[in-house]
Amino acid sequence: MKIKKGDNVMVISGKDRGKTGAVERVLVDKEKVLIAGVAIAKHHLKPSKKDPQGGIVTMPTPIAVSNVMLVCPHCGKPVRIAQRVSATMKERICRKCQGNLDTKTQVTTKVKEKHVK
């Protein structure tokens, strides 16, 4: 998946189209993300020992990764993600301005060396 925890994303389809927020959690196996303040649902709780009153709780619901786009910190626009691979590092870059998308977290993955015999 090209979207990571902490990325600023914009919803591009669905009832929350146009809203932006930070990714709180990435569900890799389901290909979904949880975004702060977006796709809020109400959950009704029955009274229990833990919560004797019961009530209605609001909680974010996961959104499919295909319905969000990363917002570039340089351009400020929703963009597609490309990867630049050098001899030692692999980093995510913006398709529009060619800026590094990992500048905020300074996380880049090391490229595995191939053993040639």
N, C-alpha and C positions, 0 to 999 in steps of 0.2 A: 504494500500500500504506500502511496506517495504522501499521504497526510499523516502527520504525527501529532502527539499530544502537545498542546500549547500553541499550535498554529492558529492564526486568525483566518476564518473561513466565511464565505457568503453562501447562503442557501439560494440555489438557482431554480428550483421547482418545488411545487407543493404549496400548502397553505401559508407557509412562512417565507415565501419567496422575497428576496431582497434583504432579509435580516442577516446581520453579521454577529459573530461571537467567537470566543476562544474554544478550542477543542479540549474538553475535560477528560475524555476517555476514548480509546480506539478499540473497537471490538473486531479483531482481525478475522476470527472464524466466521462471523456473520456479515463481514464487510459493511459495518455501520460505525457511526461516530456519535458521541454525546456532545452537544454544544450548549454552552452556558446561555440561558435565557431564550432558547429557541425550542420549539416543539414541546411546549409545556402541556401536560395532561393532568387531569384530576383523578385521584385514586381514592375510593371510598373505603374507610377502615371500619371493621366491626369493633364493638367494645371488647376489650380484653383486659387482663390483669396489668399489662404494661401500659395500656391506654384505656382507662375505664370509660372515658367519655366517647371514644370513637371519633369520627369526624371525616373531613375531606382534606386530603394532602395533595399539594401540587408537586409534580416531579417531571424532570425532562425525560423525553423518550428518544430512543436512537433514530438517527436519520441515515439513509443509505449514502455511501460515499459518492455514488454517481450523481447525487443531488446537491453536492456542495463543490465549490471551487475555492482554492487558496487565494487569499488577498495578499498581493506583493507588498512588503514593507517599503519598497522604493517607489513604485508607481502608484500604489494605493488602489489598484484595480484588481478585479478577479482575473487570474491568469492560469494558463496551463503550466505544468511543471516539466522541465527537461532535466537531464542528468549530465554533468560534465565529469568525465573520468580522466584522471591523470595517472601517472605511474604509481602513485601511492594512495591517492584519495579519490573518493566518489562523493560529489556534492550536488544538491538540488539547485537549479537556477531557474529564473523567470524567463518565459518564452518571449515576452515583449521587450524588456529592458536588459536582459542578460545579467541581472543582478543576482547575487547569491542569496538564496532563501534561508540558509542556515546561519546567517550572521548573528541573529538574535541569541541563538543557543550555542553557537560554535560547535555543532555536532556534525561531523562528517565521518563516514565509515571508511575504514581502510580496505583497500583492494587486496584480495588474497593473491599471493604469489603462486604462479604455476611452476611446478617442479618439472624441469626438462631434463631428460636423461640422454 
